[in-house]
Amino acid sequence: MKSDIEIAREAKLQDIFSIAEKAGFLNEEIIQWGNYKSKVSLNVFERIKYKKNGKLILVTTINPTPGGEGKTTITIGLAQALAKLGKKTMLGIREPSLGPTMGMKGGATGGGYSQVVPMEDINLHFTGDMHAITSAHNLLASLLDNHIHHGDVFHIDPRYIVWPRVIDISDRSLRNVVVGLGGPSDGVPHQDQFSITPASEVMAILCLAKDLEDLKKRLGQIIVAYTYDGKPVTANNLKAVGAMAVLLKDAIKPNLVQTIEGVPAFIHGGPFANIAHGTSSLISTNIGLKLADYFVTEAGFGSELGAEKFFDIVCRIGNLKPDAVVMVVSIRALKRHGLGNDKEAVKKGLDNLEKHLENIEFFKIPVVVAINQFVDDTDDEIAIVEKYCNEKNIPVALVNVWDEGGEGGIELAGKLVSLLHNSSAQFNFLYDVEDSVKNKIEQIAKKMYGADRVVYTVTAEQDIKLCEELNLNNLPICIAKTQYSLSDDPKSLGRPRGFKISVREIRFSSGAGFLVPMTGKITTMPGLPAKPISEQVDIDNFGNITGLY
């Protein structure tokens, strides 16, 4: 069996201008980044702004195994299948982070014959967006420390500096550090933290901004610290916005590539869904909806994380109305949630699928289930899932896009098209942003997770009081929670009941426009596993890379 990287290398790529023409771009709207990648000029909005939007399809999943359930692969394969049916299709996914690429999961460009290419470029430095976001974020951190060093006219309390530094590598040793040691010429010592770049508020802002003007406005609203009398200090106060925007001038432009079968694909932005909002940029989604009849995008992890955040944050900010949801399920994930390795475990694991399907019902969007077929799956196991869906009157399709590309997703594409023609979304939000902070958190915890109650630490209670004083209490909620369970305990599998959600603190992403309750033991800086994938990655004298997948 060929590896993903071998399949990607053998693919015959079309030049980027051919892909751009297929998508509906003019040559002058394309900024070439090598033969097979490009940026897209934001000037395209002026030409396409009056076009009617195509159908918006969101791909999500049940609570995943550590290896993932192939959601990105299904997203790519579905887009290829829709194209095979003669539908003008584009897709939008997130840019891979070097954290998981070199850590546990590996790359994030799909798999087999449902990949976006050039795979090696995308999984590594791509067009430099991650570096630009990292630099803009750390520039603000540097300007903050520099301000304190040179006299601190705002009288910043060093105990309440809330702007961490970031790096796009998983490194648990950087979660809590001390900076400024060495003497008066080396800054003012204080405790600091590092987050991974996908958790940066700058990443969230880039993915939610509508244009450069909106980007600058949002950057200016970032809160970096508080004064001794409790007043917030912002990026505007530090006169950081112009320089940050300059560093992001190219990163804000969407990246256009292609799938193995030549379907145009946007890869833009990469927020994680367990610690951020988990979807690609609003700019690329809006362009794709104007140019394609079907725009397929993904939300990170399960419906209770990425999908909920896509609906309640991204769709609210972008005035989007999703038309359908594809729920990815794998036999191996069902077995994990059924705490076994046989057919009975598959049956027990259906409890987890049931909750995720109920979650989509809250938003009143039609759904189709995609069974992502792996080589070890048996016909009997697959039949259990198909029988369950048929009894629930939910369309279901067996998918093998890893091995067969778009052809392996034809059944799914056909059922999706039928679903879109025979039903319509009555999309609504889960909560009203004008509700209290606690009410919004509890709406998500009780409806999406199935929790009985939410408990708050003293710190979280103080955070809620502060956000009310700062008039930030009417922002949407972006809960940071483990992806492996519906609860905030990663070991609580299946469909847990009678549990509580524990909120440790609430972080204010005032520029991005949401509040981030931190639950359980979730951290914004992952660690590496005992044997990280980086140990397998190498390059030979001819430039051939091995170990990426």
C-alpha positions in Angstrom: 0.0 0.0 0.0 1.4 3.4 -1.0 1.8 6.1 1.6 0.0 9.4 1.4 3.3 11.2 0.5 4.0 8.7 -2.3 0.5 9.1 -3.7 0.8 12.9 -3.6 4.2 12.8 -5.3 2.8 10.8 -8.2 -0.2 13.1 -8.7 -0.2 15.2 -11.9 -0.7 18.7 -10.8 -2.3 21.4 -12.9 -0.6 24.8 -13.0 -2.2 27.3 -10.5 -3.6 29.5 -13.2 -5.6 26.6 -14.7 -7.0 25.9 -11.2 -7.8 29.6 -10.7 -9.7 29.7 -14.0 -11.7 26.6 -13.1 -12.6 28.3 -9.8 -13.7 31.5 -11.6 -10.8 33.9 -10.9 -9.2 36.3 -13.3 -5.4 36.1 -13.8 -4.9 39.5 -12.2 -6.6 38.3 -9.0 -4.0 35.6 -8.6 -0.7 36.2 -6.8 1.5 33.2 -7.9 3.4 31.5 -5.1 5.3 28.9 -7.2 3.7 26.7 -9.9 1.0 25.1 -7.8 0.2 27.6 -5.0 -1.2 31.2 -5.0 -2.6 33.9 -2.9 -5.9 35.5 -4.0 -6.2 39.3 -4.0 -9.0 40.6 -1.9 -9.9 42.9 -4.8 -11.9 39.9 -6.1 -14.7 40.9 -3.7 -15.6 44.0 -5.7 -16.2 41.8 -8.8 -18.2 39.0 -7.2 -20.0 40.8 -4.4 -23.4 40.6 -6.1 -23.2 37.0 -7.0 -25.6 34.6 -5.3 -24.1 32.3 -2.7 -23.8 28.6 -3.4 -24.7 25.8 -0.9 -22.6 25.7 2.3 -21.9 22.2 3.5 -20.1 21.7 6.9 -18.3 18.4 7.6 -18.0 17.5 11.3 -17.6 14.2 13.2 -18.2 12.4 16.5 -15.7 12.5 19.3 -12.5 11.3 17.6 -9.8 8.8 18.5 -6.3 10.3 18.9 -5.5 9.5 15.3 -8.6 11.3 14.0 -11.5 9.9 11.9 -10.6 11.2 8.5 -12.7 14.3 8.5 -10.4 16.3 6.3 -10.0 13.3 3.9 -13.9 13.1 3.7 -14.1 16.9 3.1 -11.7 16.6 0.2 -13.2 13.4 -1.2 -16.7 14.8 -1.0 -15.7 17.9 -3.0 -14.1 15.6 -5.6 -17.2 13.5 -5.8 -19.5 16.5 -6.2 -17.2 17.6 -9.1 -17.5 14.2 -10.7 -21.3 14.7 -10.6 -20.9 17.9 -12.6 -21.3 20.3 -9.7 -19.1 23.4 -9.6 -17.4 22.8 -6.3 -14.7 24.4 -4.1 -13.6 23.4 -0.6 -12.0 25.2 2.3 -9.9 23.6 5.1 -7.5 24.8 7.7 -3.7 25.1 7.3 -1.8 22.4 9.2 0.2 23.3 12.3 3.7 22.0 12.8 2.6 21.0 16.4 0.6 18.0 15.3 2.6 17.5 12.1 5.7 16.9 14.1 3.8 15.5 17.1 1.0 12.9 17.2 -1.3 13.2 14.2 1.0 14.0 11.4 -0.1 16.2 8.5 -3.5 17.6 7.8 -3.8 17.5 4.0 -6.2 14.5 3.8 -5.1 11.1 2.8 -4.7 8.6 0.0 -6.4 9.8 -3.2 -8.3 12.5 -1.4 -5.5 15.0 -0.6 -4.8 18.6 -1.2 -1.5 19.2 -3.0 1.4 20.0 -3.0 1.2 18.0 0.2 4.8 18.6 1.5 4.6 22.3 1.0 1.2 22.6 2.7 2.2 20.5 5.7 5.4 22.4 6.3 5.9 26.2 5.8 3.3 26.6 2.9 3.0 30.4 2.1 4.3 31.6 5.5 1.0 32.5 7.1 1.8 30.7 10.3 5.1 32.5 10.6 3.4 35.9 9.9 0.8 35.3 12.6 3.5 34.1 15.0 5.6 37.3 14.3 2.6 39.7 14.6 1.6 38.1 17.9 5.1 38.1 19.4 5.7 41.7 18.2 2.8 42.8 20.4 4.3 40.8 23.3 7.7 42.5 22.7 6.2 46.0 22.5 4.4 45.3 25.8 7.6 44.4 27.6 9.4 47.2 25.9 6.8 49.7 27.2 7.3 48.4 30.7 11.1 48.6 30.4 11.0 52.2 29.3 9.0 53.6 32.1 5.5 52.2 31.9 3.3 55.2 31.6 0.2 53.0 31.9 1.3 51.6 35.3 0.8 48.0 34.1 0.5 45.4 36.9 3.0 42.7 35.8 0.9 40.1 37.7 -1.9 40.8 35.2 -0.1 40.5 31.8 -2.5 38.3 29.8 -0.8 38.3 26.4 1.4 35.2 26.1 4.0 34.5 23.5 3.4 31.8 20.8 5.3 29.3 18.7 4.0 26.8 16.2 5.7 23.8 17.9 4.3 21.7 20.7 6.5 22.3 23.7 5.2 21.7 27.2 8.3 23.2 28.8 7.2 26.6 27.6 3.7 26.6 29.2 5.0 28.6 32.2 8.2 30.6 32.0 9.9 33.7 33.5 11.2 36.4 31.2 13.3 39.5 31.8 16.0 37.9 33.9 19.6 39.1 33.8 19.5 42.7 35.1 18.1 46.1 34.4 19.2 46.1 30.7 17.4 42.9 30.0 13.9 44.0 30.9 11.6 43.7 33.9 11.2 40.1 35.2 7.8 38.6 35.2 6.1 35.3 34.7 5.0 34.6 31.1 3.5 31.8 29.1 3.7 30.3 25.6 0.7 29.1 23.6 0.8 27.3 20.2 0.2 29.6 17.3 -3.2 28.1 16.4 -4.4 29.3 19.8 -3.3 32.9 19.2 -6.0 35.5 19.2 -4.2 36.9 16.1 -5.0 33.6 14.3 -8.7 33.9 15.4 -8.8 37.5 14.2 -7.3 36.7 10.8 -9.9 33.9 10.4 -12.8 36.1 11.4 -11.9 39.4 9.8 -13.9 40.5 6.7 -11.1 42.7 5.2 -8.0 44.6 6.1 -9.9 47.4 7.7 -11.8 45.0 9.9 -8.5 43.2 10.7 -6.9 46.4 12.0 -10.0 47.3 14.1 -10.0 43.9 15.7 -6.2 43.9 16.3 -6.6 47.2 18.1 -9.1 45.8 20.5 -6.8 43.0 21.8 -6.3 43.3 25.6 -2.7 42.5 26.6 -2.6 43.5 30.3 -4.3 45.5 33.1 -3.1 48.5 35.1 -2.9 48.6 38.9 -6.3 50.2 39.0 -7.8 47.4 36.8 -8.0 49.2 33.5 -7.3 47.2 30.3 -4.3 48.0 28.1 -4.8 47.2 24.4 -2.8 46.9 21.2 -4.1 50.3 20.3 -2.7 51.8 23.5 0.7 50.3 22.6 0.5 51.7 19.0 1.1 48.2 17.7 -1.7 47.8 15.1 -0.1 49.3 12.0 3.1 47.2 12.3 1.1 44.0 13.1 -1.2 44.6 10.1 1.9 45.0 7.9 3.2 41.7 9.0 -0.2 40.2 8.1 -0.6 41.9 4.8 -0.1 38.7 2.8 -1.4 36.3 5.4 -4.9 37.8 5.2 -5.1 36.8 1.5 -6.5 33.2 1.0 -4.2 30.4 -0.3 -5.5 28.6 -3.4 -4.3 25.1 -4.2 -5.9 22.0 -5.7 -6.9 18.5 -4.8 -5.3 15.4 -6.4 -8.3 15.5 -8.9 -7.9 19.2 -9.6 -10.7 20.6 -7.5 -9.9 24.2 -6.4 -9.2 24.3 -2.6 -8.7 27.2 -0.2 -6.4 26.5 2.8 -6.4 29.6 5.0 -6.0 29.9 8.7 -5.6 27.1 11.3 -7.3 27.6 14.7 -7.6 24.5 16.7 -11.2 23.7 17.7 -10.5 22.4 21.2 -8.8 25.7 22.2 -10.0 28.1 19.5 -12.9 28.3 17.1 -11.6 25.6 14.7 -12.5 26.7 11.1 -10.8 28.2 8.1 -11.1 31.9 7.3 -14.3 33.7 6.8 -12.7 35.5 3.8 -12.0 32.3 1.9 -15.5 30.9 2.8 -17.2 34.1 1.5 -15.2 34.0 -1.8 -15.9 30.3 -2.3 -19.6 30.7 -1.7 -19.7 33.4 -4.4 -17.8 31.3 -7.0 -19.0 27.8 -6.4 -22.4 26.1 -6.4 -21.2 23.8 -3.6 -18.7 25.0 -1.0 -17.5 22.2 1.3 -15.7 23.2 4.6 -14.8 21.4 7.8 -14.9 22.3 11.5 -12.4 20.8 13.9 -13.2 17.8 16.0 -16.7 16.9 17.0 -20.1 18.7 16.6 -19.9 19.9 20.2 -16.7 21.8 19.5 -15.9 22.9 15.9 -19.4 22.7 14.6 -21.0 24.5 17.5 -18.4 27.3 17.2 -18.8 27.5 13.4 -22.5 28.0 13.8 -22.5 30.3 16.9 -19.4 32.3 16.2 -18.4 32.2 12.5 -21.9 32.1 11.0 -23.0 34.9 13.4 -20.1 37.2 12.5 -20.1 36.3 8.8 -23.9 36.2 8.4 -23.6 32.7 7.0 -26.5 30.1 6.7 -25.3 26.5 6.4 -27.4 24.3 4.1 -26.3 20.8 5.3 -24.0 18.9 7.6 -22.0 15.8 6.9 -21.4 13.7 10.1 -18.3 11.6 9.8 -18.2 8.4 11.8 -15.7 5.5 11.9 -16.1 2.0 13.2 -12.9 2.4 15.2 -14.2 5.5 17.0 -17.5 3.7 17.8 -15.6 0.8 19.3 -13.6 3.2 21.4 -16.7 4.8 22.7 -18.2 1.3 23.2 -15.2 0.3 25.3 -14.4 -2.8 23.2 -13.3 -4.2 19.9 -16.3 -6.2 18.7 -19.8 -5.7 17.2 -21.2 -5.1 20.7 -18.8 -2.3 21.2 -19.9 -0.7 17.9 -23.6 -0.9 19.1 -22.7 0.7 22.4 -20.6 3.4 20.7 -23.7 4.5 18.8 -24.7 6.5 21.9 -21.9 8.9 21.0 -23.1 9.2 17.4 -26.7 9.7 18.7 -25.7 12.7 20.8 -23.8 14.4 17.9 -26.8 13.9 15.6 -29.0 15.5 18.3 -26.5 18.4 18.4 -27.1 19.2 14.8 -30.9 19.1 15.3 -30.5 22.0 17.8 -29.4 24.1 14.8 -32.2 22.8 12.5 -29.8 21.8 9.7 -30.3 18.6 7.6 -27.6 16.0 8.1 -26.2 12.9 6.3 -23.9 10.4 8.0 -20.7 9.4 6.2 -19.1 6.1 7.4 -15.4 6.4 6.7 -14.4 2.9 5.7 -11.1 1.6 7.0 -9.4 -1.7 5.9 -10.2 -3.5 9.1 -14.0 -2.7 9.1 -16.2 -5.7 8.5 -19.5 -5.8 6.6 -21.4 -6.7 9.8 -20.0 -3.7 11.7 -20.9 -1.3 8.9 -24.4 -2.8 8.7 -24.9 -1.9 12.4 -24.4 1.8 11.6 -26.4 1.7 8.4 -29.3 0.0 10.3 -29.2 2.6 13.0 -29.3 5.5 10.6 -32.1 3.9 8.5 -34.2 3.5 11.6 -33.6 7.1 12.5 -34.5 8.1 8.9 -31.1 9.7 8.5 -29.4 9.3 5.1 -26.2 7.3 5.4 -23.4 6.5 2.9 -20.3 4.2 3.0 -17.3 6.2 1.9 -13.9 5.1 0.7 -12.4 8.2 -0.7 -8.9 7.4 0.7 -8.6 4.4 -1.7 -10.8 5.6 -4.6 -10.7 9.4 -4.5 -13.9 11.1 -5.6 -15.3 7.9 -7.0 -15.4 6.5 -3.5 -17.6 9.4 -2.4 -20.2 9.3 -5.2 -22.8 7.7 -2.9 -22.3 10.4 -0.3 -22.4 13.2 -2.8 -25.6 11.8 -4.4 -27.3 11.6 -1.0 -26.1 15.0 -0.1 -27.5 16.6 -3.3 -30.8 14.7 -2.8 -30.9 16.0 0.8 -30.3 19.6 -0.3 -33.1 19.3 -2.9 -35.6 17.7 -0.7 -35.1 19.6 2.6 -34.1 23.0 3.7 -32.2 24.3 6.7 -34.1 26.4 9.2 -30.8 27.5 10.7 -30.9 29.1 14.2 -28.3 29.9 16.8 -28.0 27.9 20.1 -28.2 31.0 22.3 -28.8 34.8 22.2 -25.6 36.8 22.7 -27.5 39.2 24.9 -27.9 36.4 27.5 -25.7 36.4 30.5 -22.3 34.9 30.3 -23.2 32.0 32.6 -26.4 31.3 30.7 -24.6 31.1 27.4 -22.0 28.8 28.8 -24.7 26.6 30.4 -26.7 26.5 27.1 -23.6 25.0 25.4 -22.7 22.7 28.2 -26.2 21.3 28.7 -27.4 21.1 25.1 -24.1 20.3 23.3 -22.3 18.2 25.9 -25.3 16.8 27.9 -23.9 18.2 31.2 -26.2 18.5 34.2 -24.5 21.7 35.5 -21.6 24.0 35.3 -19.4 24.9 38.2 -17.0 27.9 38.3 -13.8 28.6 40.3 -13.4 31.8 42.2 -11.1 33.0 39.3 -13.8 32.3 36.8 -16.4 34.2 38.9 -14.0 37.2 39.0 -13.5 37.0 35.3 -17.2 37.1 34.6 -17.6 40.2 36.9 -14.7 41.8 35.0 -16.1 41.1 31.5 -19.4 42.7 32.6 -17.5 45.8 33.8 -15.7 46.0 30.5 -19.0 45.5 28.5 -17.7 42.3 26.9 -20.5 40.1 28.3 -22.5 40.2 25.1 -19.8 38.3 23.1 -20.3 34.8 21.8 -18.7 31.9 23.8 -15.8 29.7 22.6 -15.3 27.0 25.2 -11.9 25.3 25.4 -12.5 21.7 26.1 -11.0 18.2 25.4 -12.0 16.8 22.0 -12.0 13.2 23.1 -15.1 13.3 25.2 -18.5 15.1 25.3 -17.5 16.0 28.9 -14.4 17.9 30.0 -12.7 14.6 31.1 -10.9 13.0 28.1 -11.4 9.5 29.7 -15.2 9.7 29.9 -16.1 8.1 26.6 -19.4 7.2 25.0 -22.3 9.4 26.0 -21.6 10.4 29.6 -24.5 11.5 31.8 -24.9 13.2 35.1 -21.6 15.1 34.9 -20.5 18.7 35.5 -18.4 21.0 33.4 -15.7 22.9 35.5 -14.7 26.4 34.3 -11.3 27.4 35.6 -11.1 30.8 34.1 -12.4 32.9 31.3 -10.1 34.5 28.8 -11.2 37.6 26.8 -10.5 37.5 23.1 -12.0 41.0 22.6 -10.4 41.5 19.2 -11.6 38.2 17.8 -14.9 38.9 19.4 -15.5 36.0 21.8 -15.0 34.8 25.4 -13.0 31.6 26.1 -14.0 29.6 29.2 -11.2 27.2 30.0 -12.5 23.9 31.2 -11.0 20.7 32.7 -7.3 20.4 32.2 -7.2 21.8 28.6 -4.1 23.7 27.8 -3.2 26.1 25.0 0.3 24.6 24.6 0.2 20.9 23.7 3.1 18.5 24.6 4.8 16.0 22.4 4.1 12.2 22.7 6.8 9.8 23.8 7.6 9.0 20.2 6.8 12.1 18.1 6.3 11.8 14.3 9.3 14.1 13.9 11.6 11.1 14.7 10.5 9.6 11.3 10.8 12.7 9.2 13.9 13.1 7.0 15.2 14.4 3.7 17.7 12.9 1.3 20.4 14.5 -0.9 17.9 14.8 -3.7 15.3 16.8 -1.6 12.9 13.8 -1.2 11.1 14.0 2.2 10.1 10.9 4.1 8.0 10.4 7.2 5.2 12.9 6.5 1.7 11.5 6.2 
